[in-house]
Amino acid sequence: MRSLRSNRSRLLGWSNGFLQSRGPGANELMNCLNGMDAEQAVAMIDKYYKEHPERWSRPFGEEIPEALTVAGGPCQGKLLRTCAARSTAGRQSP
């Protein structure tokens, strides 16, 4: 089992890369994450993994956003809006 310090470091590394790569479209999610401490975010990720063992083989970086934006959580739906805005930004109208 990883230590809280190790998990916090992984979370910070992920969030820096993930949010930076999405630019201004990630502001809503970033603001939500800034409103919680790292221990809460790590607890949300741990809970998500405990409740979804079928996802243990998936890449960690893909599962973190799912865990942090889960229904009923403080950042519910933030990822969906962020990704939707990002995916439509590069599309051209026919």
Summary of the structure (lengths in Angstrom):
residues: 94
radius of gyration: 13.9
end to end distance: 51.3
largest distance: 51.3
contacts: 222
relative contact order: 0.15
helix: 73%
strand: 0%
